[in-house]
Amino acid sequence: MKKEQNAERQEGGSLLEALRLDRTQLTQEQLCRRCGIPLRTYARWVSGETQARPTIAQVKALCRELGLTINELPDDFGPMMRSHSQDEIE
């Protein structure tokens, strides 16, 4: 199973972070530098501390660095929350 799928299954896992790990060899700092995103902002996005509001330039850069189309980029960068129905299935 791919890391991105694992992130969806794990409570608290960020799909954006899973994509970074799965699709690049970049550290958070390197990805942020290449995308024009302050490191602390990225950390807040993936932890769910704040809702991501990337600029168009940042979205384009994330797509480029992660090798994704805009449609493949997750709508929410924060932790994935498990619903009770998911717990009952597993």
C-alpha positions as CSV (number, residue, x, y, z in Angstrom):
1,M,0.0,0.0,0.0
2,K,1.3,3.4,-0.9
3,K,2.3,6.0,1.8
4,E,-0.4,8.4,0.6
5,Q,-3.0,5.7,1.2
6,N,-1.5,5.0,4.6
7,A,-1.8,8.6,5.5
8,E,-5.5,8.6,4.7
9,R,-6.0,5.6,7.0
10,Q,-3.9,7.0,9.9
11,E,-5.7,9.4,12.2
12,G,-3.6,12.6,12.2
13,G,-1.6,11.8,9.1
14,S,-1.3,14.6,6.6
15,L,-1.8,13.6,3.0
16,L,0.4,16.4,1.8
17,E,3.2,15.2,4.0
18,A,2.7,11.6,2.8
19,L,2.9,12.8,-0.8
20,R,6.2,14.7,0.0
21,L,7.7,11.6,1.4
22,D,6.4,9.3,-1.3
23,R,7.1,11.4,-4.3
24,T,10.3,13.4,-3.4
25,Q,13.6,13.0,-1.6
26,L,13.1,16.6,-0.3
27,T,13.1,17.6,3.3
28,Q,10.2,19.9,4.5
29,E,12.7,22.8,4.4
30,Q,13.8,22.0,0.8
31,L,10.2,21.7,-0.4
32,C,9.2,24.9,1.3
33,R,12.1,26.8,-0.2
34,R,11.3,25.5,-3.7
35,C,7.6,26.4,-3.3
36,G,8.0,29.8,-1.6
37,I,6.2,28.6,1.6
38,P,7.6,29.5,5.0
39,L,8.6,26.4,6.9
40,R,6.5,27.3,9.9
41,T,3.5,27.8,7.7
42,Y,3.9,24.4,6.1
43,A,4.2,22.8,9.5
44,R,1.0,24.5,10.6
45,W,-0.8,23.3,7.5
46,V,0.2,19.6,7.9
47,S,-0.5,19.6,11.6
48,G,-3.9,21.1,11.1
49,E,-3.0,24.1,13.3
50,T,-4.2,26.4,10.5
51,Q,-6.1,25.9,7.3
52,A,-3.9,26.0,4.2
53,R,-4.4,29.1,2.0
54,P,-1.6,28.7,-0.5
55,T,-1.2,31.3,-3.2
56,I,-1.6,30.3,-6.8
57,A,2.2,30.4,-7.3
58,Q,2.6,28.1,-4.2
59,V,-0.1,25.7,-5.6
60,K,1.7,25.6,-9.0
61,A,5.0,25.0,-7.3
62,L,3.6,22.2,-5.1
63,C,2.2,20.5,-8.1
64,R,5.5,20.8,-10.0
65,E,7.6,19.5,-7.0
66,L,5.2,16.6,-6.2
67,G,4.6,15.7,-9.8
68,L,0.9,16.1,-9.5
69,T,-1.8,17.8,-11.5
70,I,-4.0,20.3,-9.7
71,N,-6.8,17.8,-9.5
72,E,-4.5,15.3,-7.7
73,L,-3.4,17.8,-5.1
74,P,-5.4,17.2,-1.8
75,D,-8.1,19.7,-1.0
76,D,-7.0,19.7,2.7
77,F,-3.4,19.7,3.7
78,G,-4.0,19.0,7.4
79,P,-4.3,15.7,9.3
80,M,-6.9,13.2,8.0
81,M,-9.5,12.4,10.6
82,R,-11.1,9.0,10.8
83,S,-14.8,8.8,11.1
84,H,-16.6,6.3,13.3
85,S,-17.8,4.4,10.3
86,Q,-14.1,3.8,9.2
87,D,-13.3,2.4,12.7
88,E,-16.2,0.0,12.4
89,I,-15.0,-1.3,9.0
90,E,-11.5,-2.1,10.3
